[in-house]
């Protein structure tokens, strides 16, 4: 069996997190992802901790390994004319470009969508930016740089995270990047599907702010209906919702309606609270959260998280323990779902990483090739895809146009077999 995107070639002009996560999803799905990196330095995440090192003193960054499995690295100097010509030839032989450089950077090099679609009308070009780049939808912030926390802030999410008496807080590191990568992969799939019908590629515009705003849709709905801006720390029409202390940690609980509240009351043995004016509906419970919370936590105080989940489950009340990383690694359900895959890196050794979340019944398990060394596949791609011979490649290396990894045999014809197939000619 083949993975869904087997035969699709993706050029990844990417750095940091959002685009690398997008192309990792595509690579997990079987696409051949060729990561274009700057000679000498490569993707900046190669230099961001945490690190692992081997006995020879080689060092790799965990964040880079996590987002770059199943890819191939070509170290190419796009500031050089010869490097740009190589890039154009690669694009002509590819299906997709995913790019998250600063807005305008690719265009200044003559490698933006308008220039490249003339070379390859079937090209799907996905551009990730902070604020969007599609003509006709250009806002005043279009040329601002952005990191994930900026999109979280301006999408209204940070204003809802934390407590009313504390400053706004971030969620998890990189959430806007990862979610944007996921949405962009979805956009690439839509464009490829349309190409099957039209024969033409298109520009996929993925803005981190747009993605965070869409993710935070409840804020816009509440404001549209009530004219009130939701604030962090306490919901006005819904309670209980949050983390409640048990004997061995915290339990996550959400009671969205009165039916679930009555079930919770039954589980706690507090049927009297079903019709109590202070708890009769979500608005009343929210207004009297200081009354409700101690009741729930007193009930949970003598129970473990597992005991509470079991008792609540008997009444049909969804709940779950608030997991630490150790809990996740020890959980038998997560293991059964194979959601932690092992990638055996030449330097870091075998370690576990989060798997792409979807399982397909008619496709094999995702590949788990380690993240590439900088320039590991430069000569293989130039020879196998573009037809360069060894002397031409050596000349390009001597000119500083490309970098070739310090491989035992960089000319080995079958070194690509670790990625499940030979380079398409």
Secondary structure, DSSP 8 states (H G I E B T S, - for coil): ---TTTT-EEEEE--SSHHHHHHHHHHHTT-EEEEEE-TTT-SGGGGSS-EEE-TT--EEEHHHHHH-TTEEEEEE-TTSHHHHHHHHHHHHT-SEEEE-SSTTHHHHTT-SHHHHHHH-TT-EEEEEESS---TT---TTTT----HHHHHHHTTSGGGSS-TTS-----STTHHHHHHHHHHHHHHHHHHHHHHHHS---EEEEEHHHHHHHHTHHHHHHHHHHS----TT--SS--SEEEEEETTEEEEEE--SHHHHHHHHHHHT-GGGSS-TTTSSHHHHHHTHHHHHHHHHHHHTTS-HHHHHHHHHHTT--EEE---HHHHHH-HHHHHTT-EEEEEETTTEEEEEE--S---TTS----------TTTTHHHHHHHTT---HHHHHHHHHTTSEE----S-TT-TTGGGGGSS----
